[in-house]
Amino acid sequence: MTAIPPKVRKGRKYDQVLEGARTVFMADGFEGASVDEIARVAAVSKATLYSYFPDKRLLFMEVASAECVRQSEVAIKSIDMQAPPPEVLGQAGRHLLGFLTSTFGQQVFRICVAESDRFPELGQKFYNTGPAVIRAEMVGYFKSATARGELKIEDFALAADQFGELCKADIWPRLVFGVIKSVSEAEIDRVVNGAVETFLARYAV
């Protein structure tokens, strides 16, 4: 039987608690962050913190969702969707892989996997606020680029998913299984450049 997850309560100090939690989680990670430290940084009592977020994982996922929204907005604003496909794809791929390979991005992924049976809606919320937003933007871009005669794509959603998977080649599996602990900008460039070349070999006009 699936457990019923605790609920987040909104109120006057909700944003204050969330910002304090974001600061601590970003610095210490999920396991290293203590409720006492989050309450101290947020300048609230533990009772107040628990009244908004009765579960630490729920607080982490709320922070993660907000961070995904922020990352998505930054990516969308910084990518010139009118640029040639190699440029657009390169920028999008670096944003995607940069977040996925970050310490915070890996922590979000692991929490989603660890809690998927008990609280499946946590993973769904993370997906909807981050990956799904970028996926929709890429679908929109592929439609426009196809209309301009720059790309030749029939299944836009599939193409968006394929590009995302190409960007995770080599690096992402090794990170997930603990073979490596971090990646360099040069490694990200290598994978993204290969993803762009492979994708365009299939879909460029």
Secondary structure by P-SEA (a helix, b strand, c coil): cccbbbbbbbccaaaaaaaaaaaaaaacccccccaaaaaaaacccaaaaaaacccaaaaaaaaaaaaaaaaaaaaaaaccccccaaaaaaaaaaaaaaaaacaaaaaaaaaaaaaccccaaaaaaaaaacaaaaaaaaaaaaaaaaaacccccccaaaaaaaaaaaaacccaaaaaacccccccaaaaaaaaaaaaaaaaacccc
